[in-house]
Amino acid sequence: MNQLLLRSKAMETREETILTRREAVTGCHDRLHGGDMDMTGWVDLPETLNGEELKSLKNAGNEIRHRHSALVVIGVGGSYLGTRACYEALTPQSQGVKLFFAGWNLSGRYHEKLLRELDRHDAALCVVSKSGTTIETTLAFDLLKDYMKKRYGRDFARRVYAVTDPKKGALREEAEKMGYQTFALDENIGGRYSVLTAVGLLPLTAAGYDVEALLRGAAKAENALNTADLSKNDAYRYAVFRNLMFEEGKSIEFFSFTEPEMIRFGDWLKQLFAESEGKDSKGIYPSVIGYSTDLHSVGQFLEEGNPVFFETMITLGHHTIDLTADGHEHGYNRHIDSVAEAVYRVRNEKGTPITRLTLTSLDEEHLGYLIYFFEKACAMSCMLMNVNPFDQPGVEAYKRELRALLSEE
Ligand code: PA5
């Protein structure tokens, strides 16, 4: 059965133009798969993540799951967004730790509440930073280490897990000195493409999720999308379509969701597309909306406002739960499906380009497929736009500025 179904009248009407990009797509595909392009370690990762590596991170994840009741994932950007997306979208397969997230903001109020909440748990930390020098992560880690030292004494280091660069960075040095259990991040995989590495797999195992199913789904996508043939590769068709949208002057893409639990997946998508594509004054701004709530607020703009956008709606094909109120012939799922269909129709009537992606089911395997689908589509979309999908000079400039400012103080 197909994991993901794509439906788009807007793409069908542009079919001929889409096919004119065949040669460009083949060129980019060959570069992505050629093995010479930097930061493409994620391309064949789902198939190649080797047995030993997976085994050791699953062992550590299960150790956390059995020994503790809470795990604080400390990280920002690509170091936590994917984990949070999976954590909120999926249902764990077995009892696991509760995940908390720190370092993605610098609010004293937020972190004070978090510490109070931790008092009620047996806590462990998972600090994630590829560079090992990100200020937000470092500051939150310092705060949480302090808490752990006070609560558990010198032994606290046994409760700390670090995911970072295999050789360099302040976090690597500290981890070695303190004896934290560490996991190496592949140097050839950037933060926003790293959810299927220890970055996501370690905390998700600890939280009771089936990470092998996540990888299995991604491997299915890797196989299905490993062709430059546009008639067989929906990720590439969608990437070409996005480029056409950009050329037609559409500067915003609304990712809309009918399942509220998928909204954090939207946050992961925002980073993936904005940080990969927003360069050289190019790129489409990714925005996230949830249905039905936003149909009763920004819905007005979407219907009659400035037509600078197109929409990519992500819905579910199969619902495992349905609810029916007494006296109603149909359950909730019929209603949610009708909302999606109404939106699809109304956008098409108005001439607003909309693509509907239906995920057959919401479980680890299907989400793994969706993650890989978007990673592949995003990389192709950037390359067709002639921007580097894997660097983030703008983010690095902000990091440098913050570091300079803090050292002045
Ligand atoms: O995708 C990226 O490269 C960034 O968003 C990083 O993930 C983010 O800035 C955090 O960096 P680091 O993992 O080095 O702490």
Residues whose N, C-alpha, C, O or C-beta is under 5 A from the ligand:
A	BS01	PA5	V76 G77 G78 S79 V128 S129 K130 S131 G132 T134 T137 G190 G191 R192
